[in-house]
Amino acid sequence: MSMIKRYAVLLAAMFPALLAPHFAVAEPVGTFTRIEGSVDVLRQTETAAVPVQTGDPVSKGDAVRTKGDGKAEITFRDATSIRLAPETRITIDEYSYQGDSVRVLGLINLLRGRVRAVVAKVKTAVMPLSLTNGNFSMKTPTAVAGVRGTDFIVYYEQGITGVIFIEGEGFLYNPLRPDWVVNVNAGQSSFVMGENEIPLDVQPPAAPAPLITGEMPVEPPGGVSTLVPITQAYPELLPTPVHLTITIP
């Protein structure tokens, strides 16, 4: 084979690689620490979702989905954990660190279903810039719930966002109405009833904190008016306790 032909063959082999887009592998920000049933993840660099196993990494941009029989727990490097109920879908929109494990900003997008978050307190003075800029937030299509070291549940179903704070404190607002922010404390709940609605006034505590085994309202106004044990309302969000920097009662 002549020298010219050799160069032509080499160039032909390299040409597709030169044209292909370059994707960097995202650095893991957490790990799947508990999987039950059917759970899959769509990586930002992939075109199809793949099943998840315990120990698999989680990265910024990942979309996680639990099916009807599925539950998942993700533990981030700062010891914050989130637990996904069946038929839940989230994306990891942001999770950044100062150093290896000090959270600077975490933002989880809840597109459907229910999530419980046990948020580790920031180890250094990384403080929010304003009331609506917490260092850990969960957003839905109609609301943003921000916290500063707490344990809370967020759900989004049929266009309604609900938050239930078990411990700690935080806030809830509609990003379309950012001038109206509701503070939510332990044992309280609040709801955003629609796309252009402001959060409703908080519901008062139904029992002294901690409320894991107490009673509290779990239905938005207009629903069934009843108080039920939180373990009965959301049993799928209360798996066997895991070892975290924040103790789960």
Secondary structure, DSSP 8 states (H G I E B T S, - for coil): --HHHHHHHHHHHHHHHHHS-------EEEEEEEEES-EEEE-TT-SS-EE--TT-EEETT-EEEE-TT-EEEEEETTS-EEEE-SS-EEEEEEEEEETTTEEEEEEEEEEEEEEEEE----SS----SSTT--SEEEE-SS-EEEESS-EEEEEEETTEEEEEEEESEEEEE-TTSTT-EEEEETT-EEEE-STT------B--SSSS--SSSEEE-S-TTS---EEEHHHH-GGG--S----SS---
